[in-house]
Amino acid sequence: MNNVRFINHASYIIETNQSILLVDPWVEGYAFDKGWALLDSTTSNDQLLDFLSNNDKNICIWISHEHSDHFSVPFIMGLKKRKLNVKFFFQKTLDGRVADFISKQGFAVIESTDKLEKIDSELSLVTFPFTGGDSYSLMLVNGYCILNINDCFISNKAIAEQVANSYKKYTDKIDLLFTQFGYANWFGNESEVELRTEKSAQTLSNIKLQVETFAPKNVVPFASFIYFCHQ
């Protein structure tokens, strides 16, 4: 297969001979009104923008949902300042406000739901909507199949099987699963350790359910490399 590189938090790059596909590029600064910060601060917008600027390949960006740890406005404004030619992929929504914002910055946006979008002869992707404004994706790289669940809360067998049935229209195997390993919300006061312990156990159980249902060859726990940085 071609190159897959983890960047930070929920962001990674798939690179083929012709294209670069960047996923959920939040790599510096804060999210959620300065409530979240990245555990790792060694990446930066400028570094990532330099990489894209110094490359002559087609550049595409897939955004999973509107939360600021996935949809980073400062990064998008950095793309605009560099005058980079970028095509975005985003789920089709009723209000269309994310796609509208991106389009107003001068970028092409493909709004797509459950449709195979061909990026080049080696790389395609499918976006599937999920509850709460989230989405998950299937990325196909020379026959290597990547399922990105990110923040989608798969809490029972029925939901897991629904996800599996959606991607089985395009592939019968998953080579790599990306899935969130933390819980992103407040859960109990400082002294209520048992509540967070229970929530952590539930999160691990949900990952186990995904592994049992999707049977991926490899699993990358991600989208949780943050800490609550504001009281």
Residue frames relative to the residue before (quaternion, step in Angstrom):
aa qw qx qy qz dx dy dz
M 1.0000 0.0000 0.0000 0.0000 0.00 0.00 0.00
N 0.5597 -0.5958 0.4503 0.3592 3.56 -1.28 0.12
N 0.7545 -0.4535 0.2769 0.3853 3.52 -1.36 0.03
V 0.0044 -0.7509 0.6604 -0.0055 3.57 -0.97 0.99
R 0.0044 0.8192 -0.5710 0.0539 3.58 -0.66 1.13
F 0.3615 -0.7030 0.5728 0.2165 3.53 -0.90 0.96
I 0.2549 -0.7797 0.5576 0.1274 3.60 -0.99 0.89
N 0.6902 -0.3730 0.2950 0.5454 3.59 0.59 -1.17
H 0.8558 0.1110 -0.0980 0.4957 3.55 -1.18 0.69
A 0.7940 -0.2195 0.1806 0.5373 3.64 -0.26 -1.24
S 0.5679 0.6341 -0.3504 0.3908 3.57 1.28 0.18
Y 0.1301 0.7578 -0.6344 0.0795 3.52 -1.09 0.83
I 0.3395 -0.7214 0.5724 0.1918 3.54 -1.35 0.32
I 0.1243 -0.7174 0.6780 0.1012 3.52 -1.18 0.76
E 0.0486 -0.8174 0.5739 -0.0132 3.56 -0.71 1.07
T 0.1023 -0.7682 0.6303 0.0450 3.55 -0.92 0.99
N 0.7272 -0.4049 0.3043 0.4633 3.57 -1.26 -0.16
Q 0.7747 0.3596 -0.1701 0.4916 3.56 1.15 -0.61
S 0.8330 0.2062 -0.0301 0.5126 3.57 1.03 -0.78
I 0.2236 -0.7009 0.6534 0.1783 3.49 -1.46 0.27
L 0.0800 -0.7706 0.6313 0.0345 3.57 -0.85 1.01
L 0.1158 -0.7972 0.5924 0.0072 3.54 -0.58 1.25
V 0.2036 -0.7997 0.5603 0.0711 3.56 -0.88 1.01
D 0.8802 -0.0990 0.0712 0.4586 3.58 -1.05 0.92
P 0.0986 0.8641 -0.4897 0.0611 3.63 0.68 1.03
W 0.2190 0.6869 -0.6614 0.2068 3.56 -0.09 1.37
V 0.0761 0.8484 -0.5119 0.1116 3.57 -0.26 1.26
E 0.7975 0.1010 -0.0969 0.5868 3.59 1.23 -0.05
G 0.7249 0.4281 -0.3135 0.4393 3.55 -1.29 0.30
Y 0.6316 -0.5526 0.4148 0.3517 3.52 -1.35 -0.25
A 0.1916 -0.7246 0.6406 0.1669 3.52 -1.39 0.18
F 0.8306 0.2291 -0.1691 0.4785 3.56 -1.32 0.35
D 0.7125 -0.4852 0.2644 0.4325 3.55 0.56 1.26
K 0.6772 -0.5182 0.2529 0.4570 3.55 0.95 1.06
G 0.4377 0.7067 -0.4501 0.3261 3.58 1.16 0.57
W 0.7529 0.2855 -0.1646 0.5697 3.57 1.22 -0.51
A 0.0289 -0.7534 0.6552 0.0473 3.53 -1.23 0.63
L 0.5470 -0.6206 0.4554 0.3291 3.55 -1.21 0.52
L 0.5021 -0.6383 0.4928 0.3124 3.56 -1.05 0.75
D 0.7619 0.2678 -0.1492 0.5706 3.56 1.06 -0.77
S 0.1246 -0.8281 0.5458 0.0292 3.58 -0.66 1.10
T 0.4369 0.7270 -0.4366 0.2998 3.58 1.21 0.39
T 0.6444 0.4539 -0.3453 0.5095 3.61 1.26 -0.04
S 0.0901 -0.7951 0.5978 0.0493 3.58 -1.22 0.40
N 0.6349 -0.5106 0.4162 0.4036 3.53 -1.28 0.35
D 0.6638 0.5209 -0.3181 0.4323 3.58 0.88 -0.92
Q 0.6313 0.5299 -0.3393 0.4533 3.60 0.97 -0.78
L 0.6967 0.4664 -0.2746 0.4709 3.54 0.88 -0.97
L 0.6515 0.5068 -0.3101 0.4717 3.56 1.02 -0.77
D 0.6059 0.5418 -0.3471 0.4678 3.59 1.09 -0.67
F 0.6388 0.5283 -0.3208 0.4582 3.57 0.96 -0.89
L 0.6904 0.4664 -0.2835 0.4748 3.58 0.89 -0.91
S 0.6600 0.5280 -0.3078 0.4368 3.59 0.99 -0.84
N 0.7361 0.4190 -0.2176 0.4850 3.56 1.06 -0.78
N 0.6120 0.5206 -0.3368 0.4909 3.55 1.23 0.48
D 0.3000 -0.7810 0.5221 0.1654 3.58 -0.91 0.86
K 0.4671 0.6817 -0.4408 0.3505 3.60 1.24 0.35
N 0.6117 -0.5060 0.4423 0.4172 3.54 -1.30 0.24
I 0.1919 -0.7895 0.5759 0.0907 3.59 -0.91 0.91
C 0.0165 0.7785 -0.6257 0.0461 3.55 -0.84 1.08
I 0.1331 -0.7787 0.6093 0.0684 3.56 -1.14 0.67
W 0.1550 -0.7647 0.6198 0.0843 3.56 -0.92 0.96
I 0.1268 -0.7772 0.6151 0.0394 3.56 -0.87 1.04
S 0.3832 -0.7603 0.4800 0.2114 3.58 -0.71 1.08
H 0.7838 -0.1826 0.1566 0.5726 3.59 0.90 -0.89
E 0.7144 -0.5397 0.2892 0.3387 3.53 -1.34 0.32
H 0.4765 0.6774 -0.4598 0.3204 3.66 1.11 -0.27
S 0.5540 -0.6946 0.3666 0.2760 3.53 -0.93 0.99
D 0.6006 0.5101 -0.3914 0.4753 3.61 1.22 0.01
H 0.6958 0.3663 -0.2689 0.5563 3.59 1.33 0.20
F 0.7523 0.2624 -0.1247 0.5913 3.55 1.05 -0.87
S 0.0243 -0.8442 0.5331 -0.0505 3.55 0.12 1.36
V 0.3298 -0.7669 0.5219 0.1753 3.57 -0.38 1.24
P 0.6383 0.5183 -0.3627 0.4386 3.69 0.86 -0.74
F 0.6437 0.5066 -0.3402 0.4619 3.61 1.00 -0.70
I 0.6461 0.5173 -0.3221 0.4596 3.58 0.95 -0.83
M 0.6559 0.4920 -0.3177 0.4762 3.58 0.99 -0.76
G 0.5956 0.5473 -0.3534 0.4699 3.57 1.20 -0.52
L 0.6139 0.5312 -0.3350 0.4782 3.58 1.06 -0.74
K 0.6559 0.5190 -0.3034 0.4566 3.55 0.96 -0.92
K 0.6573 0.5160 -0.3099 0.4536 3.58 0.93 -0.89
R 0.6915 0.4610 -0.2715 0.4854 3.58 1.05 -0.76
K 0.3315 -0.7721 0.4731 0.2650 3.59 1.32 -0.22
L 0.2611 0.7816 -0.5173 0.2308 3.53 0.98 0.91
N 0.3931 -0.6953 0.5550 0.2324 3.54 -1.12 0.75
V 0.1158 0.8161 -0.5429 0.1608 3.57 -0.19 1.32
K 0.1988 -0.7486 0.6199 0.1256 3.54 -1.10 0.77
F 0.2214 -0.7850 0.5701 0.0987 3.58 -0.82 1.04
F 0.1637 -0.7363 0.6460 0.1173 3.51 -1.29 0.59
F 0.1054 0.7802 -0.6056 0.1160 3.56 -0.87 1.02
Q 0.5870 -0.5765 0.4318 0.3697 3.54 -1.14 0.61
K 0.4658 -0.6475 0.5173 0.3102 3.56 -1.18 0.55
T 0.0714 -0.8106 0.5812 -0.0076 3.58 -0.69 1.12
L 0.6518 -0.5287 0.3737 0.3949 3.57 -1.26 0.34
D 0.7579 0.3798 -0.2253 0.4802 3.59 0.90 -0.89
G 0.2724 -0.8167 0.4757 0.1800 3.60 1.19 -0.46
R 0.3778 0.7855 -0.4491 0.1964 3.59 1.23 0.20
V 0.6147 0.5258 -0.3637 0.4620 3.62 1.05 -0.60
A 0.6674 0.4878 -0.2962 0.4784 3.58 0.86 -0.96
D 0.6422 0.5280 -0.3217 0.4530 3.58 1.00 -0.81
F 0.6401 0.5174 -0.3256 0.4653 3.60 0.97 -0.84
I 0.6695 0.4991 -0.3022 0.4597 3.58 0.86 -0.97
S 0.6530 0.5244 -0.3105 0.4498 3.56 0.95 -0.90
K 0.6625 0.5157 -0.3052 0.4495 3.59 1.00 -0.80
Q 0.6301 0.5049 -0.3390 0.4829 3.59 1.25 -0.29
G 0.6175 -0.5973 0.3195 0.3997 3.57 1.31 0.07
F 0.5809 0.5937 -0.3701 0.4159 3.58 1.24 0.26
A 0.4913 -0.6206 0.5204 0.3204 3.55 -1.21 0.56
V 0.0844 -0.7886 0.6086 0.0236 3.57 -1.03 0.84
I 0.1653 -0.7470 0.6373 0.0922 3.54 -0.93 0.97
E 0.1524 -0.7677 0.6184 0.0711 3.58 -0.59 1.17
S 0.0969 0.8365 -0.5166 0.1551 3.53 -0.39 1.23
T 0.0232 -0.7859 0.6179 -0.0051 3.54 -1.03 0.83
D 0.8539 -0.0855 0.0216 0.5129 3.56 -0.75 1.13
K 0.5553 0.5560 -0.4127 0.4606 3.54 0.86 1.03
L 0.4335 -0.6931 0.5113 0.2653 3.57 -0.91 0.90
E 0.0993 -0.7935 0.6004 0.0113 3.55 -0.61 1.21
K 0.2471 -0.7904 0.5485 0.1156 3.56 -0.55 1.20
I 0.2372 -0.7797 0.5675 0.1171 3.57 -0.67 1.13
D 0.7457 -0.1777 0.1020 0.6340 3.56 1.04 -0.83
S 0.7534 -0.4049 0.2556 0.4506 3.61 -1.24 -0.07
E 0.7197 0.4274 -0.2390 0.4921 3.59 1.26 -0.36
L 0.8033 0.2965 -0.0806 0.5102 3.56 1.12 -0.66
S 0.0718 0.7660 -0.6352 0.0672 3.55 -0.98 0.99
L 0.0980 -0.7914 0.5977 0.0832 3.56 -1.26 0.31
V 0.1692 -0.7406 0.6415 0.1066 3.50 -1.35 0.50
T 0.1877 -0.7734 0.5977 0.0971 3.58 -0.97 0.90
F 0.1137 -0.7911 0.6002 0.0295 3.55 -0.90 1.02
P 0.3802 -0.7239 0.5193 0.2484 3.64 -0.76 0.92
F 0.1243 -0.7670 0.6269 0.0576 3.55 -1.24 0.59
T 0.6699 -0.5029 0.3481 0.4210 3.58 -1.23 0.25
G 0.7929 0.3360 -0.2348 0.4510 3.55 -1.27 0.43
G 0.6428 -0.5502 0.3261 0.4215 3.59 1.19 0.40
D 0.5189 0.6403 -0.4124 0.3882 3.57 1.28 0.04
S 0.0836 -0.7655 0.6269 0.1186 3.55 -1.34 -0.05
Y 0.1945 -0.7405 0.6226 0.1618 3.54 -1.31 0.29
S 0.2542 -0.7991 0.5342 0.1072 3.58 -1.17 0.42
L 0.2229 -0.6965 0.6598 0.1731 3.48 -1.40 0.39
M 0.0604 -0.7945 0.6042 0.0014 3.56 -0.75 1.08
L 0.1633 -0.8060 0.5684 0.0236 3.55 -0.73 1.18
V 0.0000 0.8130 -0.5775 0.0749 3.55 -0.51 1.26
N 0.8051 -0.2352 0.1136 0.5325 3.57 -0.18 1.29
G 0.7581 -0.3865 0.1961 0.4873 3.56 0.91 0.94
Y 0.5807 0.5346 -0.3746 0.4864 3.59 1.31 -0.05
C 0.1923 -0.8385 0.5080 0.0439 3.57 -0.58 1.20
I 0.0956 -0.8011 0.5908 -0.0080 3.54 -0.68 1.21
L 0.1240 -0.7753 0.6172 0.0502 3.57 -0.77 1.08
N 0.1078 -0.7950 0.5965 0.0227 3.57 -0.65 1.16
I 0.1611 -0.8081 0.5643 0.0514 3.57 -0.30 1.29
N 0.0780 -0.8396 0.5169 0.1478 3.59 1.19 -0.69
D 0.8551 -0.1674 0.1119 0.4778 3.64 -0.68 -1.02
C 0.4022 0.7308 -0.4792 0.2731 3.61 1.21 -0.02
F 0.3239 -0.7797 0.5160 0.1444 3.55 -0.70 1.18
I 0.0293 -0.8071 0.5879 -0.0455 3.56 -0.14 1.34
S 0.0247 -0.8834 0.4642 -0.0583 3.52 0.17 1.36
N 0.8040 0.1408 -0.0991 0.5691 3.59 1.21 -0.18
K 0.7126 -0.4840 0.3137 0.3994 3.54 -1.32 0.35
A 0.6308 0.5522 -0.3438 0.4230 3.59 0.98 -0.78
I 0.6639 0.4867 -0.3021 0.4808 3.59 0.95 -0.88
A 0.6431 0.5285 -0.3205 0.4522 3.58 0.96 -0.87
E 0.6786 0.4810 -0.2928 0.4715 3.58 0.94 -0.85
Q 0.5982 0.5495 -0.3568 0.4614 3.58 1.13 -0.61
V 0.6383 0.5082 -0.3157 0.4844 3.58 1.01 -0.82
A 0.6611 0.5131 -0.3085 0.4522 3.59 0.88 -0.95
N 0.6594 0.5078 -0.3123 0.4581 3.59 0.92 -0.84
S 0.6333 0.5417 -0.3431 0.4333 3.59 1.05 -0.66
Y 0.7470 0.3937 -0.2487 0.4745 3.61 0.82 -0.85
K 0.5701 0.6207 -0.3852 0.3759 3.62 1.17 -0.41
K 0.5096 0.6085 -0.4317 0.4286 3.57 1.25 -0.02
Y 0.7598 0.3640 -0.1720 0.5105 3.56 1.24 -0.52
T 0.7995 -0.0179 0.0256 0.5999 3.60 1.15 -0.53
D 0.3116 -0.7448 0.5561 0.1971 3.56 -1.18 0.54
K 0.7322 0.3305 -0.2257 0.5511 3.60 1.27 0.27
I 0.1817 -0.7385 0.6360 0.1305 3.52 -1.28 0.52
D 0.2613 -0.7860 0.5445 0.1324 3.56 -0.67 1.11
L 0.8088 0.0630 0.0121 0.5846 3.57 1.02 -0.79
L 0.1259 -0.7836 0.6069 0.0419 3.56 -0.87 1.03
F 0.1318 -0.7389 0.6563 0.0766 3.54 -0.94 1.00
T 0.1538 0.8033 -0.5623 0.1216 3.61 -0.75 0.99
Q 0.5566 -0.6176 0.4494 0.3267 3.54 -1.11 0.74
F 0.1882 -0.8119 0.5438 0.0980 3.60 -0.94 0.84
G 0.6887 0.4411 -0.2953 0.4939 3.60 1.23 -0.01
Y 0.3736 -0.6478 0.5678 0.3441 3.55 -1.28 -0.17
A 0.3728 -0.8122 0.4244 0.1461 3.50 -0.65 1.20
N 0.6918 0.4909 -0.2735 0.4534 3.58 1.19 -0.22
W 0.6446 -0.4770 0.4168 0.4281 3.53 -1.33 0.20
F 0.0754 0.7989 -0.5929 0.0675 3.56 -0.95 0.83
G 0.8469 -0.0493 -0.0221 0.5290 3.53 0.00 1.33
N 0.5111 -0.6278 0.4968 0.3127 3.53 -1.21 0.59
E 0.7479 -0.4298 0.2554 0.4366 3.56 -1.27 0.28
S 0.7165 0.4607 -0.2620 0.4535 3.59 0.95 -0.82
E 0.6365 0.5592 -0.3219 0.4226 3.61 1.22 -0.41
V 0.0385 -0.8558 0.5156 -0.0163 3.54 0.72 1.15
E 0.6397 0.5594 -0.3377 0.4047 3.57 0.98 -0.84
L 0.6118 0.5492 -0.3583 0.4424 3.62 1.09 -0.60
R 0.6849 0.4638 -0.2864 0.4836 3.57 0.94 -0.87
T 0.5991 0.5488 -0.3574 0.4607 3.58 1.10 -0.61
E 0.6581 0.5014 -0.3017 0.4738 3.57 0.97 -0.86
K 0.6597 0.5071 -0.3048 0.4634 3.56 0.97 -0.88
S 0.6312 0.5273 -0.3274 0.4652 3.59 1.02 -0.76
A 0.6467 0.5157 -0.3138 0.4662 3.57 0.98 -0.84
Q 0.6395 0.5212 -0.3213 0.4650 3.57 1.03 -0.79
T 0.6379 0.5300 -0.3240 0.4551 3.57 0.99 -0.83
L 0.6592 0.4933 -0.3043 0.4790 3.58 0.94 -0.85
S 0.6231 0.5351 -0.3302 0.4652 3.57 1.07 -0.73
N 0.6431 0.5220 -0.3202 0.4598 3.58 1.02 -0.78
I 0.6342 0.5088 -0.3289 0.4804 3.58 1.04 -0.76
K 0.6282 0.5338 -0.3309 0.4593 3.58 0.98 -0.83
L 0.6353 0.5313 -0.3186 0.4610 3.58 1.00 -0.84
Q 0.6463 0.5146 -0.3156 0.4668 3.59 0.97 -0.83
V 0.6586 0.5078 -0.3107 0.4603 3.57 0.93 -0.89
E 0.6677 0.4991 -0.3002 0.4636 3.59 0.94 -0.86
T 0.7187 0.4532 -0.2569 0.4605 3.60 0.96 -0.82
F 0.7681 0.3748 -0.1949 0.4812 3.59 0.84 -0.97
A 0.1956 -0.8276 0.4991 0.1669 3.60 1.26 -0.46
P 0.1370 0.8118 -0.5572 0.1082 3.62 0.74 0.96
K 0.5221 -0.6231 0.4791 0.3312 3.57 -1.18 0.55
N 0.7914 0.0674 -0.0162 0.6074 3.58 1.12 -0.70
V 0.1734 -0.7747 0.6024 0.0834 3.56 -1.19 0.67
V 0.0936 -0.7644 0.6361 0.0488 3.57 -1.01 0.91
P 0.2197 -0.7538 0.6040 0.1370 3.62 -0.48 1.13
F 0.1474 0.7991 -0.5640 0.1473 3.59 -0.71 1.04
A 0.7034 0.4960 -0.3339 0.3843 3.58 -1.33 -0.39
S 0.6801 0.4507 -0.2891 0.5008 3.57 1.17 0.56
F 0.4589 0.7069 -0.4310 0.3223 3.59 1.25 0.27
I 0.4654 0.6586 -0.4389 0.3962 3.56 0.77 1.15
Y 0.1372 -0.7476 0.6291 0.1629 3.52 -1.35 0.10
F 0.5105 -0.6198 0.4947 0.3325 3.55 -1.20 0.54
C 0.1247 -0.8708 0.4755 0.0071 3.56 -0.21 1.33
H 0.7305 0.3492 -0.2246 0.5422 3.58 1.25 0.03
Q 0.5193 -0.6828 0.4153 0.3027 3.54 -0.77 1.00
